[in-house]
Amino acid sequence: MRLGKRLAHAGVASRRNVEKLIRGGRVRVAGEVVRDPATDVSEDDRVEVDSESIATEPREVWLVNKPEGVVSTAREPGGRPAVTELVDSERRLYPIGRLDVDSTGLILLSNDGELANRLTHPRYQVPKTYRLRLARPPSEQQLERLRRGVDLDDGRTAPARIEHRERELEVTIREGRKRQLRRMAEAVGNSVESLRRIRFGSLELGGLEPGAARRLSADEVEALWKDARAVEDER
């Protein structure tokens, strides 16, 4: 993690003021003055501001059942409610990936940037499962195209696992493009009426009420790390 980011996350000051502290020579790493906010530091490095030791911010991961109309950002300039407002935490949490404002269901918030990168980077192919309701019952041809992958304006989608019953689909993908499932449905001549994410890796939404949030246990967080490592282990 970069020094400036670590100090900002620890609540020392805003990112801009943290950079001023560092460039002013008031920050030491392992006893040495450091003036570059981009300097990489590990969690084990001793960091001091004005000779006062700064503890590493505890990592938190929260599961939220995002309602429709809530945006998946840390803050919303347009005045719409942000998903971070649904979590009762003193930490600076950020969404891991996104859900469209008109989509609902499971979204993760955390201050662990490394875990967030692992769970969202295409390299790790962490599966996500969604429950969709289509405008019309899909034909077998449409389902087969969705399973094999369809051509979108940003490239062909990877194969998807799909279970269906009339207009209801349960779709598992290992990508995270913008409005991907809605665009996939439109590409095969259908459209999505509602979309809810019910699973992220091994983590399930379960019976959590819309708008509610809960902090993940250490075992659940470790399971997410294993989800991100699973693809590497298969290679």
trRosetta pair geometry for C-beta under 8 A, 3 or more apart (Angstrom, degrees):
i j d omega theta_ij theta_ji phi_ij phi_ji
1 5 5.5 -120 178 84 97 117
1 6 4.9 110 118 -64 124 99
1 9 8.0 -53 180 16 146 144
1 40 7.1 128 68 -150 27 66
1 41 6.2 -40 75 66 77 75
1 42 7.7 119 27 -111 82 26
1 43 7.7 67 17 -60 120 70
1 113 6.8 121 -104 45 101 131
1 114 8.0 -90 -63 -40 93 102
2 5 4.6 82 66 11 90 107
2 6 6.9 -161 90 -11 43 87
2 37 6.6 48 159 147 113 68
2 38 5.3 -48 -142 -143 124 42
2 39 6.8 114 -154 64 69 38
2 40 6.2 -54 -95 -94 52 51
2 41 7.4 69 -170 18 16 83
3 6 5.8 -57 -148 34 30 111
3 7 6.5 23 159 -14 66 106
3 22 6.4 116 117 -113 125 142
3 27 7.0 120 169 142 129 148
3 29 6.7 -87 -109 -65 127 134
3 34 6.2 -155 -102 113 170 141
3 36 7.4 105 34 96 134 62
3 37 5.7 -138 76 -156 96 42
3 38 7.3 7 30 56 91 7
3 39 4.5 23 -15 65 126 91
3 40 7.6 -120 -32 -79 78 5
3 41 5.1 85 -84 -11 75 122
3 47 7.2 165 -142 -123 91 133
4 7 6.1 -59 -150 38 30 106
4 8 6.3 27 155 -17 66 109
4 15 6.2 65 159 -155 108 79
4 18 5.1 128 -152 115 76 121
4 19 5.5 15 -123 -77 131 77
4 22 6.3 -81 -83 -14 86 152
4 37 3.3 33 -50 -173 123 107
4 38 6.9 -13 6 -62 115 40
5 8 5.7 -57 -145 39 31 110
5 9 6.1 30 157 -18 67 109
5 15 7.4 4 -96 -118 53 104
5 113 7.8 -2 157 -22 145 154
6 9 5.9 -57 -147 39 28 110
6 10 6.3 25 154 -19 63 109
6 41 5.8 -64 -5 66 158 124
6 47 6.7 155 115 -26 133 171
6 54 7.9 116 134 116 99 130
6 56 7.2 -52 -161 -120 108 76
6 57 7.8 -171 -162 6 63 100
7 10 5.6 -57 -146 37 32 111
7 12 4.4 -42 178 29 89 140
7 13 7.2 0 140 37 106 80
7 18 4.5 152 96 -145 121 127
7 21 7.3 -140 155 70 159 135
7 22 7.5 -173 13 -56 157 109
7 27 7.2 -68 -74 -116 149 140
7 47 7.1 -137 -76 152 90 144
7 49 7.0 102 -134 -60 125 131
7 54 6.4 -4 -116 160 77 167
8 11 7.9 55 173 -62 32 20
8 12 6.8 -77 -82 45 28 90
8 13 7.0 -63 -106 78 65 54
8 14 6.7 15 -129 180 103 25
8 15 4.6 5 -97 -83 150 67
8 18 5.0 -99 -63 -18 83 156
8 92 7.7 -30 135 23 88 164
9 57 4.7 -115 137 9 98 148
9 91 7.9 12 -169 -160 85 86
9 92 5.9 -124 -127 45 67 121
9 111 6.1 132 -152 -176 119 121
10 54 5.2 78 138 175 164 111
10 55 6.7 156 -142 74 120 57
10 56 7.0 -94 -89 -134 112 24
10 57 5.0 -148 -93 -48 58 97
11 57 7.4 121 -10 -91 89 117
12 18 5.9 93 84 -102 115 101
12 21 7.2 -89 141 30 128 166
12 49 5.9 123 -144 -20 136 164
12 54 6.2 -23 -71 -124 121 138
13 17 3.8 -97 152 94 132 119
13 18 4.9 173 71 -59 99 71
13 21 6.6 137 28 -20 143 132
14 17 4.8 83 53 15 82 102
14 18 6.7 -139 92 -11 38 89
15 18 5.6 -53 -146 33 29 116
15 19 6.7 32 155 -22 62 102
16 19 5.9 -54 -158 30 31 111
16 20 7.0 32 146 -18 63 102
17 20 5.3 -48 -153 32 42 116
17 21 6.6 46 148 -21 67 99
18 21 5.6 -51 -153 32 35 113
18 22 6.5 32 152 -18 67 105
18 37 6.8 103 119 -126 94 121
19 22 5.7 -53 -147 36 34 110
19 23 6.2 24 158 -11 68 109
19 37 4.6 -38 -114 -60 81 151
20 23 6.1 -59 -140 44 28 103
20 24 5.9 27 158 -20 63 115
21 24 5.8 -65 -148 40 24 111
21 26 4.8 -80 -171 64 78 121
21 27 5.8 85 131 -40 96 107
21 49 6.2 -2 169 -141 140 115
22 26 7.3 -92 -82 53 22 77
22 27 4.7 -29 -108 23 66 138
22 34 6.6 -37 -158 105 99 82
22 35 6.0 133 150 -149 77 35
22 36 7.1 -76 150 66 126 12
22 37 4.8 140 62 -76 158 77
23 35 5.4 68 -124 -169 43 86
23 37 7.3 -40 -43 -35 87 97
25 33 5.3 4 -154 -165 80 133
25 35 6.1 -17 -80 -88 64 102
26 49 5.9 37 134 -159 97 72
26 50 5.4 -10 -173 -60 105 73
27 33 7.1 106 79 -149 51 61
27 34 5.8 -55 103 60 99 86
27 35 8.0 150 55 -86 98 38
27 47 6.9 -11 -169 -170 98 91
27 48 7.0 159 -154 84 51 54
27 49 5.5 -19 -100 -99 76 72
28 31 5.8 -14 168 -153 125 11
28 32 6.0 148 -156 68 84 24
28 33 5.5 -49 -96 -84 77 46
28 34 6.9 125 -132 5 27 83
28 47 7.3 163 85 -154 54 44
28 48 4.5 -3 55 56 99 104
28 51 7.7 37 16 -88 129 47
29 32 6.0 -32 66 63 68 82
29 34 4.8 20 8 -17 111 136
29 39 6.8 -145 -5 122 159 141
29 41 5.8 -126 -134 -103 135 122
29 45 5.5 -2 -165 168 98 126
29 46 7.2 142 -160 80 46 56
29 47 5.6 -12 -104 -103 72 74
29 48 8.0 -167 -72 23 31 72
30 45 5.8 -74 -45 -154 96 87
30 46 5.6 109 -87 49 48 89
31 46 7.4 38 -32 81 69 120
34 39 5.1 -73 -177 15 135 166
36 39 4.7 110 85 -41 96 95
41 45 4.4 -108 -166 52 97 150
41 47 6.4 46 -176 -69 161 121
42 45 5.1 118 54 -17 69 97
43 56 5.0 38 -149 -107 86 162
46 53 6.5 -54 -166 -130 92 104
47 53 7.2 106 77 -154 50 59
47 54 4.8 -46 97 53 100 107
48 51 5.7 3 169 -132 130 18
48 52 6.1 145 -158 64 81 31
48 53 5.4 -43 -96 -89 82 47
48 54 6.6 171 -105 -2 26 86
49 52 5.7 -31 68 60 70 89
49 54 5.8 55 -1 -46 101 122
57 91 6.5 122 173 -126 123 101
57 111 6.3 -67 118 130 130 146
58 91 7.5 -103 75 -82 78 129
59 110 7.1 15 -174 -171 87 102
59 111 6.2 -150 -133 75 57 88
59 112 4.4 47 -150 -71 118 110
59 115 7.7 105 -172 -1 135 134
59 221 7.9 117 119 -155 117 155
60 89 6.0 177 113 -147 164 147
60 91 5.2 169 27 22 130 159
60 93 6.8 -65 85 -90 111 110
60 110 6.3 -169 93 -135 56 65
60 111 5.9 48 42 20 82 101
60 112 7.7 -175 50 -23 34 97
60 215 6.1 -61 -163 -137 102 113
61 108 6.1 -14 -170 -168 95 110
61 109 7.4 157 -155 82 47 48
61 110 4.4 -8 -104 -94 71 113
61 112 6.5 -38 -66 19 96 124
61 115 6.9 -70 -83 111 127 156
61 215 7.2 111 77 -160 49 67
61 216 4.5 -24 92 34 100 125
61 220 7.6 -148 89 104 126 103
61 221 5.2 142 28 -100 140 105
61 224 7.2 -145 177 23 167 158
62 87 5.0 79 126 -123 172 134
62 89 6.8 -130 -49 -30 141 142
62 93 6.6 -2 20 -145 122 154
62 108 6.9 148 76 -158 50 57
62 109 4.5 -12 58 59 104 97
62 110 7.0 180 18 -70 68 60
62 213 5.3 17 173 180 120 114
62 214 6.9 167 -154 86 77 29
62 215 5.3 -48 -99 -100 78 56
62 216 6.8 -157 -97 -10 23 83
63 106 6.4 -31 -162 -146 98 89
63 107 7.9 142 -156 74 52 37
63 108 6.1 -30 -98 -101 58 70
63 203 6.7 -151 -97 168 132 132
63 205 7.5 -179 172 -119 123 54
63 208 6.8 -152 120 -52 111 169
63 213 6.7 167 86 -153 48 65
63 214 5.6 -10 57 60 95 79
63 215 8.0 156 17 -113 73 11
63 216 6.0 94 -22 -62 99 93
64 83 5.8 133 103 -176 160 105
64 86 5.3 99 -142 93 128 133
64 87 6.4 -83 -77 -61 120 100
64 106 7.6 131 73 -150 49 41
64 107 5.2 -29 66 67 98 85
64 108 7.5 164 18 -97 82 20
64 109 6.1 44 -13 -9 121 111
64 212 7.5 -178 -146 97 58 39
64 213 4.4 -19 -100 -101 78 97
65 104 7.3 21 172 173 75 91
65 105 6.4 -43 -147 -145 68 27
65 106 6.7 -25 -101 -80 59 49
65 205 6.1 92 -100 -160 97 109
65 208 4.4 177 -35 112 126 108
65 209 6.4 -180 59 95 149 29
65 210 5.2 -113 124 -109 115 37
65 211 6.6 -32 83 14 91 27
65 212 5.6 23 33 53 112 75
65 213 7.5 -151 16 -75 67 52
66 70 5.3 -141 -166 76 90 123
66 72 6.8 -13 -123 -82 161 92
66 83 5.4 -35 -108 -113 112 117
66 86 7.6 -167 -104 11 62 162
66 99 5.5 157 68 60 152 144
66 103 7.6 40 95 104 121 72
66 104 5.7 -163 92 -148 75 51
66 105 6.3 -15 47 55 85 32
66 106 7.7 -73 10 29 90 2
66 107 4.9 33 -26 9 125 123
66 210 7.8 -25 106 -151 18 76
67 70 5.3 86 63 -4 74 119
67 104 5.9 -5 -140 -122 27 106
67 210 4.5 81 -85 175 94 110
67 211 5.1 2 -28 -59 121 83
68 101 7.4 69 -167 149 59 58
68 102 5.8 20 -147 -147 99 45
68 103 7.3 157 -104 59 76 8
68 104 5.3 -52 -52 -64 73 105
69 80 6.8 -142 170 -162 72 114
69 81 7.1 50 125 42 88 103
69 101 6.3 30 -124 173 18 91
69 102 7.6 46 -57 -95 47 51
70 80 7.3 172 -126 152 33 100
70 81 5.0 -48 -117 93 82 100
70 82 7.0 99 -172 -157 84 11
70 83 5.4 103 147 -77 116 70
70 86 7.2 24 -158 -38 156 127
70 101 7.0 -175 71 -144 28 69
70 211 7.9 148 -38 -101 151 75
71 76 4.8 115 49 -91 142 129
71 80 5.2 94 -18 99 114 121
71 81 7.2 164 18 88 78 47
71 82 5.5 -42 69 -109 92 62
71 83 6.7 -119 90 -20 43 84
71 101 5.3 -20 -92 -97 69 99
72 83 5.3 18 -114 -9 50 138
72 95 4.8 102 177 -129 87 172
72 97 7.7 -38 165 116 143 55
72 98 4.1 143 97 -144 143 75
72 99 5.0 136 -56 41 140 65
72 100 7.8 -32 2 -48 121 8
72 101 7.7 -137 -3 -74 81 57
72 107 6.0 -138 -122 -143 113 157
73 76 5.7 124 66 -74 120 75
73 82 5.5 -79 76 -134 73 111
73 83 7.3 125 37 21 34 93
73 84 7.8 -63 108 -7 43 108
73 95 6.7 -76 -95 7 20 129
73 98 7.9 12 -62 -116 65 110
74 82 6.5 25 141 172 16 145
74 84 5.2 42 -143 -29 52 149
74 92 7.7 24 -151 -178 134 82
74 93 7.4 175 -119 93 95 56
74 94 5.2 -39 -72 -113 116 74
74 95 7.1 -141 -57 -3 67 84
75 82 5.5 -81 -117 -50 25 165
75 84 7.2 -42 -62 41 55 135
76 79 6.6 -86 113 34 104 13
76 80 4.8 -86 149 63 155 76
76 81 7.0 68 26 106 145 8
76 82 4.6 -176 -16 -64 102 98
80 101 7.1 -3 148 -137 159 131
81 85 5.6 -104 -167 53 90 142
81 86 7.9 79 158 -49 118 90
82 85 5.2 108 67 -10 74 101
83 86 5.8 -45 -169 17 51 116
83 87 7.9 38 144 -14 68 102
83 95 5.9 66 68 -79 137 117
83 107 6.0 -41 -164 90 157 144
83 109 6.8 -171 123 -68 108 123
84 87 6.1 -61 -162 32 47 108
84 93 5.6 166 -130 79 101 98
84 94 7.5 -20 -83 -100 124 31
84 95 7.5 -107 -56 -45 88 83
84 109 6.3 140 -103 -133 71 145
86 211 5.9 -146 -133 -165 123 58
86 212 7.6 176 176 -142 114 4
86 213 5.2 133 130 -34 96 125
87 93 6.0 -24 78 49 152 159
87 109 5.7 -118 -35 67 157 153
87 213 4.7 -102 -96 128 73 169
88 213 7.5 166 10 72 73 123
89 93 6.0 67 76 -28 138 129
89 215 7.6 119 -81 -82 121 114
91 111 4.8 -106 166 -29 124 142
92 111 5.8 95 74 -107 65 116
93 109 4.2 49 162 160 125 111
93 110 6.2 68 -145 -4 88 2
93 111 5.6 -83 -96 -51 54 82
94 109 6.6 165 75 -153 21 76
94 110 6.8 -41 57 67 69 52
94 111 7.0 102 11 -96 85 49
94 113 8.0 30 50 -90 134 75
94 116 7.0 1 89 -97 108 161
95 98 6.1 74 126 -90 141 60
95 107 5.9 -26 -144 168 105 120
95 108 7.3 114 -159 81 56 52
95 109 5.7 -44 -93 -98 47 75
96 107 7.3 166 55 -180 73 71
96 108 4.1 -16 39 82 122 105
96 109 6.9 -160 -5 -90 84 22
96 110 5.8 30 -47 19 114 107
96 115 7.5 -52 -107 116 138 88
96 116 4.5 -141 -113 -126 92 85
96 119 5.4 18 175 81 129 136
96 120 6.2 -158 180 -43 77 115
97 107 7.1 -140 81 -141 90 86
97 108 7.4 60 35 43 96 92
97 119 7.1 -97 -25 118 111 103
97 120 4.9 179 -66 -102 89 114
97 128 7.9 -152 145 -79 172 154
97 176 5.5 -96 -134 -155 118 146
98 107 7.6 6 -147 -130 24 126
98 176 7.8 120 38 175 75 110
98 178 8.0 4 72 -111 132 69
99 103 4.5 -128 176 90 96 114
99 104 7.2 111 159 -88 145 5
99 105 6.7 177 -120 59 154 81
99 107 5.3 -107 -7 -71 119 123
99 197 6.2 -119 -99 -1 124 127
100 103 4.2 87 55 1 86 108
100 179 5.8 62 -72 -92 132 83
100 182 7.5 19 -21 -14 160 139
100 195 7.4 53 44 70 117 132
102 195 7.8 73 112 39 79 101
103 195 4.4 -39 -122 86 99 106
103 196 7.0 173 -174 -87 77 36
103 197 7.1 56 156 -18 117 92
104 194 7.7 -14 20 -174 110 95
104 195 7.3 153 29 91 67 56
104 196 4.7 -22 78 -109 91 86
104 197 7.6 -158 101 21 44 69
104 210 6.7 -32 -162 -121 127 111
105 130 7.5 163 54 -127 165 73
105 131 7.8 149 -82 32 148 94
105 195 7.8 -92 4 132 127 63
105 196 3.9 127 -52 -174 122 71
105 197 3.7 169 104 50 133 62
105 198 5.9 -77 -152 -62 134 48
105 205 5.8 -75 -162 -88 86 151
106 197 4.6 -105 47 108 82 101
106 198 6.3 109 -5 -131 119 12
106 199 6.8 93 32 -54 157 10
106 200 5.4 -148 125 -18 130 108
106 203 7.2 163 -171 115 144 102
106 204 7.7 -121 -75 -177 152 28
106 205 4.3 -125 -59 -80 109 98
107 197 7.1 93 -59 61 67 139
108 119 7.2 -24 57 125 149 165
108 200 6.3 -133 -28 93 115 166
108 203 7.7 72 -73 84 119 157
108 224 8.0 104 -117 -122 162 152
109 213 7.7 -14 26 -145 125 133
110 115 6.1 -57 125 78 162 123
110 116 5.9 -168 68 -60 118 101
112 115 4.0 31 115 21 120 115
112 116 6.3 155 93 -19 67 86
113 116 5.4 -55 -145 37 35 115
113 117 6.3 37 156 -21 67 103
114 117 5.8 -52 -151 34 31 111
114 118 6.5 32 151 -19 63 105
115 118 5.6 -54 -150 35 34 113
115 119 6.2 25 157 -15 68 110
115 221 7.4 -45 -127 -164 155 96
115 224 6.7 52 -166 115 115 124
115 225 6.8 -72 -119 -81 98 83
115 228 7.7 -159 -150 -18 62 156
116 119 6.0 -62 -146 40 28 105
116 120 6.2 -3 166 5 65 117
117 120 6.5 -77 -139 49 23 92
117 121 5.5 29 170 -36 68 114
118 121 6.5 -42 -123 21 19 109
118 124 5.6 75 -174 -47 62 170
118 126 7.6 80 137 -40 71 133
118 225 7.1 24 112 -125 160 59
118 228 3.7 31 159 -158 112 158
119 124 7.1 -78 -101 88 17 142
119 126 5.2 -40 -151 24 59 163
119 200 7.4 33 -170 168 124 114
119 201 7.0 -79 -133 -37 101 128
119 224 6.4 -20 -85 178 121 109
119 227 7.4 41 -112 92 84 117
119 228 5.8 -83 -75 -78 55 118
120 126 7.7 -48 -65 37 26 123
120 176 6.0 -65 -151 40 80 163
121 124 5.3 75 74 7 90 101
122 125 6.9 32 -179 -67 49 65
122 175 6.7 12 -118 -122 96 72
122 176 7.8 -140 -80 27 75 91
123 231 7.6 170 144 97 59 142
124 228 4.6 -12 -172 -155 145 76
124 229 7.8 -27 -143 -61 110 24
124 231 5.5 164 -160 34 46 132
124 232 7.4 -31 -119 -30 76 94
125 174 4.0 15 -163 176 82 129
125 231 4.8 110 49 -82 108 151
126 174 6.9 151 65 -144 25 79
126 200 7.2 30 141 178 118 73
126 201 5.0 -37 -171 -76 109 96
126 227 5.2 64 -131 140 104 110
126 228 5.7 -31 -71 -89 119 65
126 231 7.9 -105 -63 -18 52 120
127 172 5.2 10 -173 -178 117 107
127 173 7.1 157 -146 83 69 25
127 174 5.3 -47 -90 -86 63 81
127 199 7.6 -1 117 115 93 108
127 201 6.5 122 57 -96 69 38
127 227 7.9 -114 32 -167 74 114
128 172 7.0 167 81 -147 35 62
128 173 6.2 -22 60 64 84 73
128 174 7.6 145 14 -99 74 33
128 176 7.2 73 11 -86 145 93
128 197 6.2 -31 176 -145 107 116
128 199 6.7 169 -156 93 45 67
128 200 5.4 -1 -114 -112 87 64
128 201 7.7 -12 -79 -29 62 50
129 170 6.4 8 -176 179 105 91
129 171 7.0 164 -151 85 58 41
129 172 4.5 -24 -96 -93 82 84
129 197 7.1 120 83 -158 48 67
129 198 5.5 -53 101 66 98 87
129 199 3.8 23 40 49 113 109
129 200 8.0 -133 25 -61 71 34
130 170 7.3 172 85 -153 44 49
130 171 5.1 -17 60 62 93 91
130 172 7.8 169 17 -81 67 38
130 173 7.7 -4 7 12 110 100
130 181 6.0 -90 75 -59 160 166
130 195 5.8 -7 -178 -168 125 90
130 196 6.7 151 -160 79 72 38
130 197 5.1 -44 -99 -98 79 59
130 198 6.8 139 -121 11 25 82
131 168 7.1 -13 -172 -167 90 93
131 169 7.4 162 -156 86 44 51
131 170 5.5 -18 -101 -102 70 74
131 195 7.6 156 80 -154 50 43
131 196 4.9 -15 58 64 96 94
131 197 8.0 172 16 -97 72 13
131 198 5.4 52 -16 -22 106 127
132 168 7.3 152 83 -157 54 45
132 169 4.4 -11 60 61 103 100
132 170 7.7 -180 20 -82 75 26
132 171 6.1 18 -2 2 120 117
132 181 6.3 -147 -79 159 138 135
132 185 7.4 -168 177 -68 150 137
132 192 5.5 -75 -157 -130 112 105
132 194 7.1 163 -153 86 47 57
132 195 5.3 -4 -106 -105 79 76
132 196 8.0 -175 -74 26 40 63
133 167 5.6 42 -162 131 71 105
133 168 5.9 -22 -100 -98 71 64
133 169 7.8 180 -81 21 25 76
133 192 7.2 99 71 -163 51 66
133 193 4.7 -56 101 63 97 106
133 194 4.5 25 37 45 111 94
133 195 7.9 -135 26 -63 67 46
134 137 7.2 129 79 -95 121 19
134 138 6.0 65 49 -45 171 93
134 167 4.8 -141 56 -163 80 82
134 168 7.9 -149 12 -68 81 19
134 169 6.5 56 -27 -7 108 115
134 185 6.3 -167 -117 -147 103 133
134 190 5.1 -11 -163 166 124 129
134 191 6.8 129 -158 74 73 40
134 192 6.2 -56 -105 -103 58 47
134 193 6.5 110 -173 2 9 93
135 167 7.6 -145 70 -145 11 123
135 190 6.1 179 42 -173 94 77
135 191 4.5 32 -11 62 128 90
135 192 7.5 -75 -26 -41 83 6
135 193 5.6 133 -75 -49 62 101
136 167 6.8 -141 148 -107 11 104
136 190 5.9 -130 51 -129 91 97
137 166 5.0 -72 -105 -167 111 59
137 167 5.3 -88 -81 -68 60 68
138 142 4.2 -125 -168 86 99 129
138 143 5.2 118 123 -54 128 85
138 146 7.6 -25 -165 -6 157 137
138 164 6.5 -67 44 -161 118 164
138 167 7.8 121 -12 -121 74 47
138 169 7.2 41 -1 -67 136 125
138 188 7.5 29 -141 114 112 132
138 190 5.9 -47 -96 -60 88 160
139 142 4.7 101 53 4 76 100
139 143 7.1 -141 95 -2 42 86
140 143 5.6 -53 -147 38 35 112
140 144 6.2 36 154 -21 67 106
141 144 5.8 -54 -147 36 30 111
141 145 6.5 30 154 -19 63 105
141 188 7.9 176 117 -168 79 111
142 145 5.8 -56 -150 35 31 110
142 146 6.4 30 153 -18 65 106
142 188 4.3 117 -142 151 86 130
142 189 6.5 -109 -100 55 118 96
142 190 6.1 70 -160 -20 151 125
143 146 5.7 -55 -150 36 32 111
143 147 6.3 31 153 -20 66 106
143 162 6.1 -161 -159 104 90 145
143 164 6.3 -111 -111 7 129 149
144 147 5.6 -53 -146 36 32 112
144 148 6.2 22 158 -12 66 110
145 148 6.0 -61 -143 42 29 103
145 149 7.9 -86 175 70 56 27
145 150 5.5 55 156 -81 99 101
145 187 7.9 -145 138 111 128 99
145 188 4.9 157 83 -107 136 122
146 150 6.6 -21 -98 -28 45 116
146 160 5.8 -55 152 57 81 128
146 162 5.8 62 107 -50 120 155
146 171 7.4 -78 161 -119 128 124
146 184 5.9 88 -125 159 90 119
146 185 7.8 18 -97 -87 125 55
146 188 6.1 -65 -55 -26 88 156
147 159 6.2 11 163 -158 57 85
147 160 5.8 -115 -121 66 39 74
147 161 7.4 47 -131 -108 87 25
147 162 5.5 -109 -80 18 89 117
148 159 6.0 -35 -142 -108 24 86
149 156 5.2 58 152 167 121 97
149 157 4.6 -167 -146 80 80 69
149 158 5.9 -72 -97 -177 120 7
149 159 5.5 -67 -43 -71 97 49
149 160 7.4 137 -77 -8 59 83
150 156 7.0 -166 99 -146 22 70
150 157 5.6 16 45 26 64 112
150 184 5.4 135 42 -141 131 78
150 187 4.4 131 149 110 142 142
150 188 6.1 -106 -97 -52 150 94
151 155 7.7 -94 -146 166 63 24
151 156 5.1 -36 -97 -93 62 78
151 187 6.9 179 67 -163 55 138
152 155 6.5 -1 63 61 85 38
152 156 7.3 150 19 -100 71 24
152 157 6.3 63 -6 -40 114 95
152 177 7.4 141 84 119 159 161
152 180 7.7 -87 -54 -138 168 70
152 183 5.4 58 -124 137 127 129
152 184 7.2 -60 -66 -79 119 63
152 187 6.2 -90 -85 -71 74 145
154 177 6.3 171 77 -146 138 138
157 160 7.1 -3 136 -36 122 108
157 173 7.5 -50 -178 -138 117 128
157 175 6.5 -133 -148 28 85 155
157 177 7.7 -112 -103 16 96 138
157 180 6.9 121 -110 -170 127 110
157 184 6.1 -8 -14 -97 164 116
158 173 7.0 126 70 -158 99 87
158 174 6.1 -51 85 57 147 96
158 175 5.7 150 22 -35 112 119
160 171 5.6 -2 169 -165 130 96
160 172 6.5 159 -168 74 76 51
160 173 4.9 -31 -113 -86 102 83
160 184 7.8 54 -16 -168 154 164
161 171 7.2 148 80 -157 55 45
161 172 4.2 -5 57 54 105 108
162 169 6.0 -29 -158 -163 100 107
162 170 7.1 148 -154 77 48 54
162 171 5.3 -5 -104 -105 81 75
162 172 7.7 -153 -67 24 43 69
163 169 7.2 146 79 -159 48 55
163 170 4.5 -4 58 54 98 104
164 168 6.5 159 -155 89 62 56
164 169 4.7 -19 -101 -103 94 72
164 170 7.3 -163 -75 20 48 66
165 168 5.0 -7 63 62 83 105
167 193 7.8 14 162 19 128 127
170 198 7.8 -47 -137 39 100 136
171 181 6.2 139 83 -123 152 125
172 199 7.7 -23 -107 73 100 122
173 176 8.0 157 109 -65 113 49
173 180 6.9 -147 108 114 169 141
173 181 7.3 -155 -9 -73 143 96
175 180 6.2 162 102 -130 110 166
176 180 7.1 -146 -163 -13 19 140
177 180 4.0 105 66 -78 91 110
177 183 7.7 -63 107 41 120 137
179 182 4.6 -49 178 48 92 118
179 183 5.5 95 116 -26 91 100
180 183 5.9 -67 -150 40 26 106
180 184 6.2 28 156 -23 67 107
181 184 5.4 -48 -143 33 34 115
181 185 6.5 37 157 -20 65 101
181 192 6.4 73 122 -66 95 151
181 195 6.2 141 86 -128 135 139
182 185 5.9 -52 -152 33 30 110
182 186 6.5 27 152 -14 63 108
182 191 7.4 21 -159 -157 78 67
182 192 4.8 -96 -109 25 74 131
182 195 7.0 -85 -61 -40 92 150
183 186 5.6 -55 -147 40 35 111
183 187 6.2 42 152 -29 66 105
184 187 5.6 -52 -149 29 31 116
184 188 7.0 11 159 -4 63 104
185 188 6.5 -70 -156 42 30 96
185 190 4.6 -80 -179 87 88 93
185 191 5.6 120 123 -118 120 20
185 192 5.0 139 29 -42 161 86
186 189 7.7 63 -172 -62 33 12
186 190 7.1 -112 -82 70 29 47
186 191 5.8 40 -82 -95 78 74
192 195 5.4 17 170 -52 137 108
196 205 8.0 -47 157 -13 103 172
197 200 6.9 39 160 -57 123 91
197 205 7.2 139 110 -54 66 128
198 204 6.6 -2 156 -154 76 77
198 205 4.8 -93 -148 13 54 122
199 203 6.8 155 -158 84 61 51
199 204 5.1 -23 -103 -105 85 66
199 205 6.9 -99 -64 -10 46 82
200 203 5.0 -15 66 65 82 105
200 224 7.9 10 118 -118 100 106
201 223 7.3 149 128 132 124 88
201 224 5.6 118 70 -124 161 66
201 227 3.4 6 -150 -145 127 167
201 228 7.6 -44 -102 -44 139 65
202 223 4.9 -97 71 160 136 118
202 224 7.2 -139 42 -79 94 50
202 226 7.5 6 -2 78 140 106
202 227 5.5 -150 -6 -71 93 118
203 216 7.6 -46 -121 -112 137 129
203 220 6.3 74 -102 -168 109 104
203 223 7.0 135 -59 99 85 121
203 224 6.4 -1 -30 -78 123 97
205 208 5.9 -111 176 36 72 108
208 212 5.1 -149 -179 83 87 115
208 213 7.8 57 -170 -94 132 20
208 214 6.6 -127 -112 1 125 113
209 212 4.3 78 62 -9 83 130
216 220 4.0 -123 -171 89 104 128
216 221 5.2 127 115 -54 125 82
216 224 7.7 14 170 -16 165 130
217 220 4.8 98 53 5 75 101
217 221 7.2 -140 95 -3 41 86
218 221 5.8 -54 -149 37 33 111
218 222 6.3 35 153 -20 66 106
219 222 5.7 -54 -148 37 31 112
219 223 6.5 37 151 -24 64 103
220 223 5.5 -49 -150 30 34 115
220 224 6.8 37 150 -20 63 99
221 224 5.7 -50 -156 30 37 113
221 225 6.8 39 147 -17 65 100
222 225 5.5 -49 -154 33 39 114
222 226 6.5 40 148 -19 66 103
223 226 5.5 -52 -151 36 36 114
223 227 6.6 45 147 -26 65 98
224 227 5.4 -43 -150 26 37 117
224 228 6.8 33 152 -15 64 101
225 228 5.8 -57 -154 37 34 109
225 229 6.4 25 151 -14 67 110
226 229 5.6 -60 -144 42 35 107
226 230 6.4 58 153 -52 65 91
227 230 5.8 -34 -155 -5 31 119
228 231 7.7 -53 180 21 35 98
229 232 5.4 -62 -163 43 57 113
229 233 5.9 58 143 -26 84 106
230 233 5.7 -58 -150 35 32 112
230 234 6.5 32 153 -23 65 105
231 234 5.6 -55 -152 31 34 112
231 235 7.0 40 151 -31 64 99
232 235 5.8 -49 -157 18 36 114
